[in-house]
Amino acid sequence: MPFKSKAQRRKFAELLVKGEISPETYEEWNRSTGRAKLPERLHPEAVTTRKRKAKPKRAKTKLRRAKTKPKRARKAKPRRS
């Protein structure tokens, strides 16, 4: 079975040095991989992005409505004296 990434190849080399796998196993995997260009990692770590600060809200401008009807004049209230 061939290696899937450079990291996996390094891990198997480490296991070979520790004596946890046999040299034949490592060589079998190495031969089956050949000269294939391997990625550094099969599943790269997700890149975390910095959260953006919220933009300050703008003051809403009042929309002017088209005048369709003239406003009614209010009746003047009598003043108390």
PDB file of N, CA, C and O in Angstrom:
ATOM      1  N   MET A   1       0.859  -1.173   0.000  1.00  0.00           N
ATOM      2  CA  MET A   1       0.000   0.000   0.000  1.00  0.00           C
ATOM      3  C   MET A   1       0.901   1.230   0.000  1.00  0.00           C
ATOM      4  O   MET A   1       1.802   1.328   0.833  1.00  0.00           O
ATOM      5  N   PRO A   2       0.678   2.171  -0.917  1.00  0.00           N
ATOM      6  CA  PRO A   2       1.566   3.328  -0.997  1.00  0.00           C
ATOM      7  C   PRO A   2       1.268   4.375   0.075  1.00  0.00           C
ATOM      8  O   PRO A   2       0.177   4.431   0.642  1.00  0.00           O
ATOM      9  N   PHE A   3       2.282   5.199   0.327  1.00  0.00           N
ATOM     10  CA  PHE A   3       2.098   6.311   1.259  1.00  0.00           C
ATOM     11  C   PHE A   3       1.148   7.327   0.635  1.00  0.00           C
ATOM     12  O   PHE A   3       1.126   7.498  -0.584  1.00  0.00           O
ATOM     13  N   LYS A   4       0.371   7.994   1.467  1.00  0.00           N
ATOM     14  CA  LYS A   4      -0.570   8.994   0.971  1.00  0.00           C
ATOM     15  C   LYS A   4      -0.061  10.411   1.136  1.00  0.00           C
ATOM     16  O   LYS A   4      -0.548  11.324   0.469  1.00  0.00           O
ATOM     17  N   SER A   5       0.921  10.612   2.023  1.00  0.00           N
ATOM     18  CA  SER A   5       1.438  11.959   2.240  1.00  0.00           C
ATOM     19  C   SER A   5       2.868  11.888   2.753  1.00  0.00           C
ATOM     20  O   SER A   5       3.346  10.837   3.180  1.00  0.00           O
ATOM     21  N   LYS A   6       3.542  13.043   2.699  1.00  0.00           N
ATOM     22  CA  LYS A   6       4.907  13.132   3.217  1.00  0.00           C
ATOM     23  C   LYS A   6       4.923  12.900   4.730  1.00  0.00           C
ATOM     24  O   LYS A   6       5.850  12.294   5.268  1.00  0.00           O
ATOM     25  N   ALA A   7       3.892  13.387   5.397  1.00  0.00           N
ATOM     26  CA  ALA A   7       3.798  13.223   6.852  1.00  0.00           C
ATOM     27  C   ALA A   7       3.685  11.739   7.222  1.00  0.00           C
ATOM     28  O   ALA A   7       4.266  11.293   8.211  1.00  0.00           O
ATOM     29  N   GLN A   8       2.940  10.993   6.429  1.00  0.00           N
ATOM     30  CA  GLN A   8       2.787   9.565   6.706  1.00  0.00           C
ATOM     31  C   GLN A   8       4.122   8.842   6.481  1.00  0.00           C
ATOM     32  O   GLN A   8       4.472   7.929   7.230  1.00  0.00           O
ATOM     33  N   ARG A   9       4.854   9.250   5.460  1.00  0.00           N
ATOM     34  CA  ARG A   9       6.160   8.638   5.195  1.00  0.00           C
ATOM     35  C   ARG A   9       7.115   8.907   6.359  1.00  0.00           C
ATOM     36  O   ARG A   9       7.849   8.015   6.785  1.00  0.00           O
ATOM     37  N   ARG A  10       7.102  10.149   6.873  1.00  0.00           N
ATOM     38  CA  ARG A  10       7.950  10.476   8.022  1.00  0.00           C
ATOM     39  C   ARG A  10       7.568   9.656   9.249  1.00  0.00           C
ATOM     40  O   ARG A  10       8.439   9.198   9.990  1.00  0.00           O
ATOM     41  N   LYS A  11       6.275   9.471   9.464  1.00  0.00           N
ATOM     42  CA  LYS A  11       5.794   8.705  10.613  1.00  0.00           C
ATOM     43  C   LYS A  11       6.268   7.254  10.524  1.00  0.00           C
ATOM     44  O   LYS A  11       6.701   6.678  11.522  1.00  0.00           O
ATOM     45  N   PHE A  12       6.186   6.671   9.342  1.00  0.00           N
ATOM     46  CA  PHE A  12       6.635   5.293   9.183  1.00  0.00           C
ATOM     47  C   PHE A  12       8.145   5.186   9.355  1.00  0.00           C
ATOM     48  O   PHE A  12       8.633   4.189   9.888  1.00  0.00           O
ATOM     49  N   ALA A  13       8.892   6.193   8.913  1.00  0.00           N
ATOM     50  CA  ALA A  13      10.340   6.193   9.111  1.00  0.00           C
ATOM     51  C   ALA A  13      10.661   6.251  10.605  1.00  0.00           C
ATOM     52  O   ALA A  13      11.594   5.596  11.069  1.00  0.00           O
ATOM     53  N   GLU A  14       9.889   7.031  11.349  1.00  0.00           N
ATOM     54  CA  GLU A  14      10.070   7.119  12.799  1.00  0.00           C
ATOM     55  C   GLU A  14       9.781   5.774  13.460  1.00  0.00           C
ATOM     56  O   GLU A  14      10.515   5.339  14.347  1.00  0.00           O
ATOM     57  N   LEU A  15       8.699   5.115  13.018  1.00  0.00           N
ATOM     58  CA  LEU A  15       8.361   3.797  13.568  1.00  0.00           C
ATOM     59  C   LEU A  15       9.444   2.771  13.232  1.00  0.00           C
ATOM     60  O   LEU A  15       9.720   1.870  14.024  1.00  0.00           O
ATOM     61  N   LEU A  16      10.053   2.913  12.056  1.00  0.00           N
ATOM     62  CA  LEU A  16      11.133   2.015  11.659  1.00  0.00           C
ATOM     63  C   LEU A  16      12.342   2.191  12.566  1.00  0.00           C
ATOM     64  O   LEU A  16      12.963   1.210  12.973  1.00  0.00           O
ATOM     65  N   VAL A  17      12.682   3.450  12.886  1.00  0.00           N
ATOM     66  CA  VAL A  17      13.819   3.735  13.757  1.00  0.00           C
ATOM     67  C   VAL A  17      13.561   3.200  15.166  1.00  0.00           C
ATOM     68  O   VAL A  17      14.468   2.672  15.810  1.00  0.00           O
ATOM     69  N   LYS A  18      12.317   3.338  15.644  1.00  0.00           N
ATOM     70  CA  LYS A  18      11.965   2.835  16.978  1.00  0.00           C
ATOM     71  C   LYS A  18      11.901   1.313  17.020  1.00  0.00           C
ATOM     72  O   LYS A  18      11.949   0.718  18.097  1.00  0.00           O
ATOM     73  N   GLY A  19      11.793   0.683  15.856  1.00  0.00           N
ATOM     74  CA  GLY A  19      11.711  -0.767  15.801  1.00  0.00           C
ATOM     75  C   GLY A  19      10.308  -1.302  15.892  1.00  0.00           C
ATOM     76  O   GLY A  19      10.121  -2.496  16.123  1.00  0.00           O
ATOM     77  N   GLU A  20       9.304  -0.446  15.716  1.00  0.00           N
ATOM     78  CA  GLU A  20       7.910  -0.885  15.818  1.00  0.00           C
ATOM     79  C   GLU A  20       7.409  -1.543  14.539  1.00  0.00           C
ATOM     80  O   GLU A  20       6.438  -2.298  14.574  1.00  0.00           O
ATOM     81  N   ILE A  21       8.066  -1.262  13.399  1.00  0.00           N
ATOM     82  CA  ILE A  21       7.724  -1.951  12.155  1.00  0.00           C
ATOM     83  C   ILE A  21       9.019  -2.521  11.572  1.00  0.00           C
ATOM     84  O   ILE A  21      10.116  -2.080  11.914  1.00  0.00           O
ATOM     85  N   SER A  22       8.873  -3.489  10.702  1.00  0.00           N
ATOM     86  CA  SER A  22      10.062  -4.127  10.118  1.00  0.00           C
ATOM     87  C   SER A  22      10.563  -3.319   8.925  1.00  0.00           C
ATOM     88  O   SER A  22       9.780  -2.618   8.283  1.00  0.00           O
ATOM     89  N   PRO A  23      11.847  -3.406   8.623  1.00  0.00           N
ATOM     90  CA  PRO A  23      12.389  -2.711   7.446  1.00  0.00           C
ATOM     91  C   PRO A  23      11.732  -3.182   6.146  1.00  0.00           C
ATOM     92  O   PRO A  23      11.610  -2.405   5.200  1.00  0.00           O
ATOM     93  N   GLU A  24      11.313  -4.431   6.094  1.00  0.00           N
ATOM     94  CA  GLU A  24      10.659  -4.954   4.887  1.00  0.00           C
ATOM     95  C   GLU A  24       9.328  -4.248   4.641  1.00  0.00           C
ATOM     96  O   GLU A  24       8.991  -3.919   3.504  1.00  0.00           O
ATOM     97  N   THR A  25       8.583  -4.021   5.710  1.00  0.00           N
ATOM     98  CA  THR A  25       7.294  -3.325   5.588  1.00  0.00           C
ATOM     99  C   THR A  25       7.498  -1.916   5.063  1.00  0.00           C
ATOM    100  O   THR A  25       6.785  -1.464   4.167  1.00  0.00           O
ATOM    101  N   TYR A  26       8.481  -1.225   5.632  1.00  0.00           N
ATOM    102  CA  TYR A  26       8.747   0.151   5.199  1.00  0.00           C
ATOM    103  C   TYR A  26       9.172   0.179   3.733  1.00  0.00           C
ATOM    104  O   TYR A  26       8.701   1.024   2.972  1.00  0.00           O
ATOM    105  N   GLU A  27      10.040  -0.718   3.335  1.00  0.00           N
ATOM    106  CA  GLU A  27      10.517  -0.754   1.956  1.00  0.00           C
ATOM    107  C   GLU A  27       9.403  -1.116   0.985  1.00  0.00           C
ATOM    108  O   GLU A  27       9.356  -0.598  -0.131  1.00  0.00           O
ATOM    109  N   GLU A  28       8.503  -2.006   1.406  1.00  0.00           N
ATOM    110  CA  GLU A  28       7.367  -2.370   0.549  1.00  0.00           C
ATOM    111  C   GLU A  28       6.495  -1.149   0.265  1.00  0.00           C
ATOM    112  O   GLU A  28       6.105  -0.897  -0.875  1.00  0.00           O
ATOM    113  N   TRP A  29       6.202  -0.402   1.316  1.00  0.00           N
ATOM    114  CA  TRP A  29       5.386   0.802   1.169  1.00  0.00           C
ATOM    115  C   TRP A  29       6.131   1.834   0.324  1.00  0.00           C
ATOM    116  O   TRP A  29       5.533   2.489  -0.529  1.00  0.00           O
ATOM    117  N   ASN A  30       7.423   1.977   0.560  1.00  0.00           N
ATOM    118  CA  ASN A  30       8.223   2.965  -0.149  1.00  0.00           C
ATOM    119  C   ASN A  30       8.298   2.623  -1.645  1.00  0.00           C
ATOM    120  O   ASN A  30       8.190   3.514  -2.488  1.00  0.00           O
ATOM    121  N   ARG A  31       8.480   1.348  -1.974  1.00  0.00           N
ATOM    122  CA  ARG A  31       8.546   0.928  -3.385  1.00  0.00           C
ATOM    123  C   ARG A  31       7.203   1.128  -4.082  1.00  0.00           C
ATOM    124  O   ARG A  31       7.165   1.548  -5.238  1.00  0.00           O
ATOM    125  N   SER A  32       6.113   0.833  -3.397  1.00  0.00           N
ATOM    126  CA  SER A  32       4.800   0.969  -4.039  1.00  0.00           C
ATOM    127  C   SER A  32       4.422   2.436  -4.260  1.00  0.00           C
ATOM    128  O   SER A  32       3.626   2.751  -5.144  1.00  0.00           O
ATOM    129  N   THR A  33       4.994   3.323  -3.455  1.00  0.00           N
ATOM    130  CA  THR A  33       4.736   4.756  -3.644  1.00  0.00           C
ATOM    131  C   THR A  33       5.502   5.272  -4.859  1.00  0.00           C
ATOM    132  O   THR A  33       4.983   6.072  -5.637  1.00  0.00           O
ATOM    133  N   GLY A  34       6.728   4.810  -5.013  1.00  0.00           N
ATOM    134  CA  GLY A  34       7.538   5.243  -6.152  1.00  0.00           C
ATOM    135  C   GLY A  34       7.960   6.692  -6.001  1.00  0.00           C
ATOM    136  O   GLY A  34       8.205   7.174  -4.895  1.00  0.00           O
ATOM    137  N   ARG A  35       8.041   7.380  -7.134  1.00  0.00           N
ATOM    138  CA  ARG A  35       8.462   8.791  -7.132  1.00  0.00           C
ATOM    139  C   ARG A  35       7.272   9.742  -7.152  1.00  0.00           C
ATOM    140  O   ARG A  35       7.407  10.893  -7.565  1.00  0.00           O
ATOM    141  N   ALA A  36       6.152   9.288  -6.727  1.00  0.00           N
ATOM    142  CA  ALA A  36       4.937  10.117  -6.736  1.00  0.00           C
ATOM    143  C   ALA A  36       5.147  11.365  -5.896  1.00  0.00           C
ATOM    144  O   ALA A  36       5.748  11.324  -4.823  1.00  0.00           O
ATOM    145  N   LYS A  37       4.640  12.470  -6.411  1.00  0.00           N
ATOM    146  CA  LYS A  37       4.728  13.722  -5.664  1.00  0.00           C
ATOM    147  C   LYS A  37       3.594  13.721  -4.640  1.00  0.00           C
ATOM    148  O   LYS A  37       2.415  13.758  -4.993  1.00  0.00           O
ATOM    149  N   LEU A  38       3.976  13.678  -3.375  1.00  0.00           N
ATOM    150  CA  LEU A  38       2.985  13.560  -2.307  1.00  0.00           C
ATOM    151  C   LEU A  38       2.693  14.920  -1.687  1.00  0.00           C
ATOM    152  O   LEU A  38       3.573  15.779  -1.622  1.00  0.00           O
ATOM    153  N   PRO A  39       1.456  15.117  -1.231  1.00  0.00           N
ATOM    154  CA  PRO A  39       1.151  16.348  -0.496  1.00  0.00           C
ATOM    155  C   PRO A  39       1.779  16.296   0.890  1.00  0.00           C
ATOM    156  O   PRO A  39       2.074  15.218   1.406  1.00  0.00           O
ATOM    157  N   GLU A  40       1.980  17.461   1.486  1.00  0.00           N
ATOM    158  CA  GLU A  40       2.550  17.506   2.835  1.00  0.00           C
ATOM    159  C   GLU A  40       1.634  16.792   3.820  1.00  0.00           C
ATOM    160  O   GLU A  40       2.092  15.977   4.621  1.00  0.00           O
ATOM    161  N   ARG A  41       0.350  17.094   3.761  1.00  0.00           N
ATOM    162  CA  ARG A  41      -0.639  16.438   4.617  1.00  0.00           C
ATOM    163  C   ARG A  41      -1.855  16.089   3.765  1.00  0.00           C
ATOM    164  O   ARG A  41      -2.210  16.808   2.831  1.00  0.00           O
ATOM    165  N   LEU A  42      -2.475  14.983   4.107  1.00  0.00           N
ATOM    166  CA  LEU A  42      -3.644  14.553   3.354  1.00  0.00           C
ATOM    167  C   LEU A  42      -4.841  15.465   3.620  1.00  0.00           C
ATOM    168  O   LEU A  42      -5.550  15.865   2.697  1.00  0.00           O
ATOM    169  N   HIS A  43      -5.053  15.786   4.897  1.00  0.00           N
ATOM    170  CA  HIS A  43      -6.140  16.674   5.296  1.00  0.00           C
ATOM    171  C   HIS A  43      -5.528  17.836   6.060  1.00  0.00           C
ATOM    172  O   HIS A  43      -5.332  17.742   7.272  1.00  0.00           O
ATOM    173  N   PRO A  44      -5.219  18.942   5.365  1.00  0.00           N
ATOM    174  CA  PRO A  44      -4.601  20.063   6.077  1.00  0.00           C
ATOM    175  C   PRO A  44      -5.528  20.633   7.145  1.00  0.00           C
ATOM    176  O   PRO A  44      -6.752  20.562   7.032  1.00  0.00           O
ATOM    177  N   GLU A  45      -4.917  21.199   8.181  1.00  0.00           N
ATOM    178  CA  GLU A  45      -5.710  21.783   9.268  1.00  0.00           C
ATOM    179  C   GLU A  45      -6.512  22.960   8.744  1.00  0.00           C
ATOM    180  O   GLU A  45      -6.059  23.706   7.876  1.00  0.00           O
ATOM    181  N   ALA A  46      -7.696  23.112   9.279  1.00  0.00           N
ATOM    182  CA  ALA A  46      -8.552  24.213   8.862  1.00  0.00           C
ATOM    183  C   ALA A  46      -7.934  25.529   9.317  1.00  0.00           C
ATOM    184  O   ALA A  46      -7.462  25.656  10.446  1.00  0.00           O
ATOM    185  N   VAL A  47      -7.949  26.492   8.424  1.00  0.00           N
ATOM    186  CA  VAL A  47      -7.400  27.799   8.748  1.00  0.00           C
ATOM    187  C   VAL A  47      -8.482  28.613   9.434  1.00  0.00           C
ATOM    188  O   VAL A  47      -9.570  28.803   8.892  1.00  0.00           O
ATOM    189  N   THR A  48      -8.173  29.088  10.625  1.00  0.00           N
ATOM    190  CA  THR A  48      -9.145  29.900  11.334  1.00  0.00           C
ATOM    191  C   THR A  48      -8.962  31.351  10.912  1.00  0.00           C
ATOM    192  O   THR A  48      -7.841  31.857  10.845  1.00  0.00           O
ATOM    193  N   THR A  49     -10.050  31.993  10.637  1.00  0.00           N
ATOM    194  CA  THR A  49      -9.991  33.389  10.231  1.00  0.00           C
ATOM    195  C   THR A  49     -10.426  34.263  11.389  1.00  0.00           C
ATOM    196  O   THR A  49     -11.259  33.872  12.207  1.00  0.00           O
ATOM    197  N   ARG A  50      -9.861  35.427  11.443  1.00  0.00           N
ATOM    198  CA  ARG A  50     -10.197  36.368  12.501  1.00  0.00           C
ATOM    199  C   ARG A  50     -11.574  36.950  12.211  1.00  0.00           C
ATOM    200  O   ARG A  50     -11.884  37.314  11.077  1.00  0.00           O
ATOM    201  N   LYS A  51     -12.389  37.030  13.251  1.00  0.00           N
ATOM    202  CA  LYS A  51     -13.715  37.600  13.077  1.00  0.00           C
ATOM    203  C   LYS A  51     -13.583  39.095  12.855  1.00  0.00           C
ATOM    204  O   LYS A  51     -12.801  39.772  13.523  1.00  0.00           O
ATOM    205  N   ARG A  52     -14.336  39.586  11.934  1.00  0.00           N
ATOM    206  CA  ARG A  52     -14.307  41.011  11.625  1.00  0.00           C
ATOM    207  C   ARG A  52     -15.184  41.767  12.601  1.00  0.00           C
ATOM    208  O   ARG A  52     -16.220  41.277  13.049  1.00  0.00           O
ATOM    209  N   LYS A  53     -14.746  42.963  12.916  1.00  0.00           N
ATOM    210  CA  LYS A  53     -15.562  43.799  13.791  1.00  0.00           C
ATOM    211  C   LYS A  53     -16.752  44.312  12.998  1.00  0.00           C
ATOM    212  O   LYS A  53     -16.638  44.608  11.808  1.00  0.00           O
ATOM    213  N   ALA A  54     -17.877  44.412  13.658  1.00  0.00           N
ATOM    214  CA  ALA A  54     -19.075  44.909  12.999  1.00  0.00           C
ATOM    215  C   ALA A  54     -18.911  46.389  12.723  1.00  0.00           C
ATOM    216  O   ALA A  54     -18.419  47.144  13.562  1.00  0.00           O
ATOM    217  N   LYS A  55     -19.326  46.789  11.547  1.00  0.00           N
ATOM    218  CA  LYS A  55     -19.254  48.197  11.196  1.00  0.00           C
ATOM    219  C   LYS A  55     -20.305  48.950  12.001  1.00  0.00           C
ATOM    220  O   LYS A  55     -21.393  48.425  12.241  1.00  0.00           O
ATOM    221  N   PRO A  56     -19.991  50.179  12.421  1.00  0.00           N
ATOM    222  CA  PRO A  56     -21.008  50.940  13.149  1.00  0.00           C
ATOM    223  C   PRO A  56     -22.197  51.213  12.232  1.00  0.00           C
ATOM    224  O   PRO A  56     -22.046  51.495  11.044  1.00  0.00           O
ATOM    225  N   LYS A  57     -23.380  51.119  12.827  1.00  0.00           N
ATOM    226  CA  LYS A  57     -24.578  51.318  12.026  1.00  0.00           C
ATOM    227  C   LYS A  57     -24.742  52.790  11.702  1.00  0.00           C
ATOM    228  O   LYS A  57     -24.497  53.666  12.531  1.00  0.00           O
ATOM    229  N   ARG A  58     -25.153  53.027  10.501  1.00  0.00           N
ATOM    230  CA  ARG A  58     -25.387  54.413  10.063  1.00  0.00           C
ATOM    231  C   ARG A  58     -26.766  54.862  10.530  1.00  0.00           C
ATOM    232  O   ARG A  58     -27.691  54.061  10.666  1.00  0.00           O
ATOM    233  N   ALA A  59     -26.876  56.156  10.770  1.00  0.00           N
ATOM    234  CA  ALA A  59     -28.177  56.704  11.136  1.00  0.00           C
ATOM    235  C   ALA A  59     -29.066  56.663   9.897  1.00  0.00           C
ATOM    236  O   ALA A  59     -28.662  57.080   8.811  1.00  0.00           O
ATOM    237  N   LYS A  60     -30.255  56.165  10.077  1.00  0.00           N
ATOM    238  CA  LYS A  60     -31.160  56.063   8.935  1.00  0.00           C
ATOM    239  C   LYS A  60     -31.695  57.440   8.591  1.00  0.00           C
ATOM    240  O   LYS A  60     -32.093  58.203   9.471  1.00  0.00           O
ATOM    241  N   THR A  61     -31.700  57.741   7.335  1.00  0.00           N
ATOM    242  CA  THR A  61     -32.270  59.016   6.896  1.00  0.00           C
ATOM    243  C   THR A  61     -33.746  58.795   6.615  1.00  0.00           C
ATOM    244  O   THR A  61     -34.155  57.751   6.106  1.00  0.00           O
ATOM    245  N   LYS A  62     -34.520  59.785   6.954  1.00  0.00           N
ATOM    246  CA  LYS A  62     -35.954  59.671   6.735  1.00  0.00           C
ATOM    247  C   LYS A  62     -36.241  59.879   5.252  1.00  0.00           C
ATOM    248  O   LYS A  62     -35.777  60.832   4.626  1.00  0.00           O
ATOM    249  N   LEU A  63     -37.002  58.971   4.736  1.00  0.00           N
ATOM    250  CA  LEU A  63     -37.375  59.097   3.338  1.00  0.00           C
ATOM    251  C   LEU A  63     -38.572  60.032   3.239  1.00  0.00           C
ATOM    252  O   LEU A  63     -39.537  59.924   3.995  1.00  0.00           O
ATOM    253  N   ARG A  64     -38.485  60.918   2.321  1.00  0.00           N
ATOM    254  CA  ARG A  64     -39.610  61.849   2.142  1.00  0.00           C
ATOM    255  C   ARG A  64     -40.634  61.209   1.230  1.00  0.00           C
ATOM    256  O   ARG A  64     -40.320  60.681   0.164  1.00  0.00           O
ATOM    257  N   ARG A  65     -41.853  61.277   1.684  1.00  0.00           N
ATOM    258  CA  ARG A  65     -42.927  60.721   0.874  1.00  0.00           C
ATOM    259  C   ARG A  65     -43.437  61.794  -0.077  1.00  0.00           C
ATOM    260  O   ARG A  65     -43.411  62.990   0.215  1.00  0.00           O
ATOM    261  N   ALA A  66     -43.887  61.332  -1.189  1.00  0.00           N
ATOM    262  CA  ALA A  66     -44.480  62.271  -2.140  1.00  0.00           C
ATOM    263  C   ALA A  66     -45.788  62.786  -1.542  1.00  0.00           C
ATOM    264  O   ALA A  66     -46.598  62.007  -1.039  1.00  0.00           O
ATOM    265  N   LYS A  67     -45.982  64.083  -1.600  1.00  0.00           N
ATOM    266  CA  LYS A  67     -47.193  64.670  -1.028  1.00  0.00           C
ATOM    267  C   LYS A  67     -48.367  64.394  -1.961  1.00  0.00           C
ATOM    268  O   LYS A  67     -48.395  64.837  -3.109  1.00  0.00           O
ATOM    269  N   THR A  68     -49.309  63.666  -1.444  1.00  0.00           N
ATOM    270  CA  THR A  68     -50.486  63.353  -2.249  1.00  0.00           C
ATOM    271  C   THR A  68     -51.698  64.167  -1.775  1.00  0.00           C
ATOM    272  O   THR A  68     -52.511  64.628  -2.575  1.00  0.00           O
ATOM    273  N   LYS A  69     -51.790  64.324  -0.460  1.00  0.00           N
ATOM    274  CA  LYS A  69     -52.904  65.093   0.082  1.00  0.00           C
ATOM    275  C   LYS A  69     -52.332  66.205   0.937  1.00  0.00           C
ATOM    276  O   LYS A  69     -51.370  65.993   1.675  1.00  0.00           O
ATOM    277  N   PRO A  70     -52.913  67.380   0.843  1.00  0.00           N
ATOM    278  CA  PRO A  70     -52.445  68.447   1.738  1.00  0.00           C
ATOM    279  C   PRO A  70     -52.853  68.139   3.170  1.00  0.00           C
ATOM    280  O   PRO A  70     -53.909  67.556   3.415  1.00  0.00           O
ATOM    281  N   LYS A  71     -51.999  68.540   4.122  1.00  0.00           N
ATOM    282  CA  LYS A  71     -52.302  68.297   5.527  1.00  0.00           C
ATOM    283  C   LYS A  71     -53.447  69.199   5.966  1.00  0.00           C
ATOM    284  O   LYS A  71     -53.583  70.325   5.487  1.00  0.00           O
ATOM    285  N   ARG A  72     -54.271  68.693   6.883  1.00  0.00           N
ATOM    286  CA  ARG A  72     -55.384  69.488   7.398  1.00  0.00           C
ATOM    287  C   ARG A  72     -54.855  70.500   8.405  1.00  0.00           C
ATOM    288  O   ARG A  72     -53.950  70.207   9.187  1.00  0.00           O
ATOM    289  N   ALA A  73     -55.406  71.633   8.371  1.00  0.00           N
ATOM    290  CA  ALA A  73     -55.026  72.656   9.340  1.00  0.00           C
ATOM    291  C   ALA A  73     -55.680  72.322  10.670  1.00  0.00           C
ATOM    292  O   ALA A  73     -56.860  71.976  10.724  1.00  0.00           O
ATOM    293  N   ARG A  74     -54.906  72.429  11.740  1.00  0.00           N
ATOM    294  CA  ARG A  74     -55.442  72.149  13.053  1.00  0.00           C
ATOM    295  C   ARG A  74     -56.232  73.362  13.551  1.00  0.00           C
ATOM    296  O   ARG A  74     -55.913  74.516  13.263  1.00  0.00           O
ATOM    297  N   LYS A  75     -57.243  73.048  14.285  1.00  0.00           N
ATOM    298  CA  LYS A  75     -58.032  74.137  14.868  1.00  0.00           C
ATOM    299  C   LYS A  75     -57.259  74.699  16.037  1.00  0.00           C
ATOM    300  O   LYS A  75     -56.698  73.945  16.832  1.00  0.00           O
ATOM    301  N   ALA A  76     -57.225  75.979  16.149  1.00  0.00           N
ATOM    302  CA  ALA A  76     -56.522  76.632  17.247  1.00  0.00           C
ATOM    303  C   ALA A  76     -57.304  76.403  18.542  1.00  0.00           C
ATOM    304  O   ALA A  76     -58.519  76.600  18.580  1.00  0.00           O
ATOM    305  N   LYS A  77     -56.614  75.993  19.590  1.00  0.00           N
ATOM    306  CA  LYS A  77     -57.248  75.784  20.872  1.00  0.00           C
ATOM    307  C   LYS A  77     -57.322  77.127  21.600  1.00  0.00           C
ATOM    308  O   LYS A  77     -56.376  77.914  21.550  1.00  0.00           O
ATOM    309  N   PRO A  78     -58.432  77.388  22.270  1.00  0.00           N
ATOM    310  CA  PRO A  78     -58.519  78.641  23.022  1.00  0.00           C
ATOM    311  C   PRO A  78     -57.574  78.605  24.216  1.00  0.00           C
ATOM    312  O   PRO A  78     -57.458  77.592  24.905  1.00  0.00           O
ATOM    313  N   ARG A  79     -56.907  79.722  24.444  1.00  0.00           N
ATOM    314  CA  ARG A  79     -55.974  79.795  25.563  1.00  0.00           C
ATOM    315  C   ARG A  79     -56.726  80.053  26.857  1.00  0.00           C
ATOM    316  O   ARG A  79     -57.729  80.765  26.885  1.00  0.00           O
ATOM    317  N   ARG A  80     -56.233  79.476  27.890  1.00  0.00           N
ATOM    318  CA  ARG A  80     -56.824  79.704  29.197  1.00  0.00           C
ATOM    319  C   ARG A  80     -56.090  80.876  29.839  1.00  0.00           C
ATOM    320  O   ARG A  80     -54.861  80.953  29.821  1.00  0.00           O
ATOM    321  N   SER A  81     -56.843  81.741  30.379  1.00  0.00           N
ATOM    322  CA  SER A  81     -56.198  82.877  31.049  1.00  0.00           C
ATOM    323  C   SER A  81     -56.558  82.993  32.492  1.00  0.00           C
ATOM    324  O   SER A  81     -56.087  83.902  33.175  1.00  0.00           O
TER     325      SER A  81
END
